[in-house]
Amino acid sequence: MIDLITTKEAAGILGCAQRTVNEYIRRGKILPSQKIKGKHLLEKEKVLNLLYHNLSSSKNSYFNPCFKSSFEKRNLTDIIDKWQVHSRDTSSADVQIGIYTEKIKQLEVKMVKESINESVFKKMRYDLLRYVGERRRLLKYLEISDYRRYRKALDLIRKESDY
């Protein structure tokens, strides 16, 4: 017996958005078995094969768990508590700098473990450069707008990163 699943269930299995599954159907990467009331039904085995294929190739960031952010909610709240300007602050430049600093630290640890030739390393390097650039832009903004907060942010970065 063939197990049929919807595109929503396939997205859950693959760990991507439903529109990504629909895009795969449109491009022919996944062929639907049936279409009932405008909804595509897919064979579960084919979806699992696609998942295995994409995980082993590790070129697609939608499927590779190495590219998923390892931020947890409690980790994020600790960062916000440490960097916030006032008690209800969750998205100021200071908090964003703290989040980028934590992401940079996590990527640096992961990159030490990866081989230089792997495509995963290339993606991590790209993300690292992107995070560093975003943090630099936010620091530049703080330097122009509020120099005291800028110095405080630099001191916190130095404490966390041991630069």
C-alpha positions in Angstrom: 0.0 0.0 0.0 1.3 3.4 -1.0 1.2 6.1 1.7 0.0 9.4 0.3 0.7 12.7 2.0 -0.2 16.3 1.4 2.3 19.0 0.5 1.9 20.4 4.0 3.0 17.0 5.5 5.8 16.8 3.0 7.0 20.2 4.0 7.1 19.0 7.6 9.1 15.9 6.7 11.5 17.9 4.6 11.8 20.8 7.1 11.0 23.5 4.6 8.1 25.7 3.7 5.1 24.4 1.8 5.8 26.8 -1.1 9.1 25.1 -1.5 7.4 21.7 -1.9 5.0 23.3 -4.4 8.1 24.7 -6.3 9.6 21.2 -6.4 6.4 19.9 -7.9 6.3 22.6 -10.5 9.9 22.0 -11.4 9.4 18.2 -11.5 11.7 17.2 -8.7 8.7 15.6 -7.0 5.9 14.1 -9.1 2.5 14.1 -7.4 0.6 10.8 -7.4 -2.9 12.3 -7.4 -4.6 15.6 -7.3 -7.8 15.8 -5.3 -9.8 19.0 -4.9 -6.8 21.0 -6.2 -4.4 19.5 -3.6 -1.4 17.5 -4.6 -0.9 14.1 -2.9 2.6 12.8 -2.9 4.1 9.4 -2.2 5.7 9.5 1.2 8.6 7.2 0.0 9.5 9.7 -2.8 9.5 12.6 -0.3 11.8 10.6 2.0 14.1 9.8 -1.0 14.3 13.4 -1.8 15.1 14.2 1.8 17.9 11.6 1.8 19.3 12.9 -1.5 19.3 16.5 -0.4 20.9 15.7 2.9 23.6 13.7 1.4 24.4 16.3 -1.2 24.4 19.1 1.4 24.1 21.8 -1.2 20.6 22.9 -0.4 20.2 25.0 2.7 16.5 24.2 3.0 17.2 20.6 3.9 20.7 20.5 5.5 20.4 20.6 9.3 23.9 22.1 9.5 22.5 25.3 8.1 19.6 25.5 10.6 20.1 28.1 13.3 21.0 26.5 16.7 19.5 29.4 18.6 17.1 28.3 21.3 14.5 30.5 22.8 16.1 30.6 26.3 19.5 31.4 24.7 17.9 34.3 22.8 16.2 35.6 26.0 19.6 35.5 27.8 21.2 37.5 25.0 18.3 40.0 25.0 18.6 40.5 28.8 22.3 41.1 28.6 22.2 43.6 25.7 18.9 45.4 26.1 18.9 49.2 26.7 15.6 49.3 28.7 13.3 46.7 30.3 11.0 46.2 27.2 13.7 46.4 24.6 13.9 43.4 22.2 15.0 44.8 18.9 17.3 47.8 19.4 20.7 48.0 17.6 22.4 46.8 20.8 20.3 43.7 21.0 20.8 42.9 17.3 24.6 43.3 17.8 24.4 40.8 20.7 22.5 38.3 18.6 24.9 38.7 15.7 27.8 38.3 18.1 26.4 35.0 19.4 25.7 33.7 15.9 29.3 34.6 14.9 30.7 32.7 18.0 28.6 29.7 17.2 29.6 29.7 13.5 33.3 30.0 14.5 33.0 26.9 16.7 31.2 24.9 13.9 33.8 26.0 11.3 36.6 24.6 13.3 35.0 21.1 13.1 34.3 21.2 9.3 36.6 20.3 6.5 37.7 23.2 4.3 36.7 21.3 1.1 33.1 20.8 2.0 30.3 22.9 0.7 28.9 23.2 4.2 32.1 25.1 5.1 31.5 27.5 2.2 28.0 28.2 3.3 29.2 28.8 6.9 31.9 31.1 5.7 29.3 33.1 3.7 27.0 33.3 6.7 29.9 34.4 8.9 30.9 37.2 6.6 27.3 38.3 6.3 26.8 38.4 10.1 30.1 40.3 10.6 29.0 42.8 8.0 25.6 43.3 9.6 27.2 43.7 13.0 29.7 46.2 11.6 26.9 48.3 10.1 25.0 48.3 13.3 28.1 49.3 15.2 28.7 52.1 12.8 25.1 53.3 13.3 25.5 53.2 17.1 28.8 55.2 16.8 27.0 57.9 14.9 23.8 58.0 16.9 24.9 57.3 20.5 28.7 57.0 21.2 28.2 55.9 24.8 26.1 52.9 23.7 28.7 52.2 21.0 31.5 52.0 23.6 29.4 49.8 25.8 28.7 47.4 22.9 32.4 47.2 22.0 33.3 46.4 25.6 30.6 43.6 25.7 31.9 42.2 22.4 35.5 42.2 23.7 34.4 40.4 26.9 32.5 37.7 25.0 34.9 37.2 22.1 38.3 37.5 23.7 39.6 39.8 20.9 
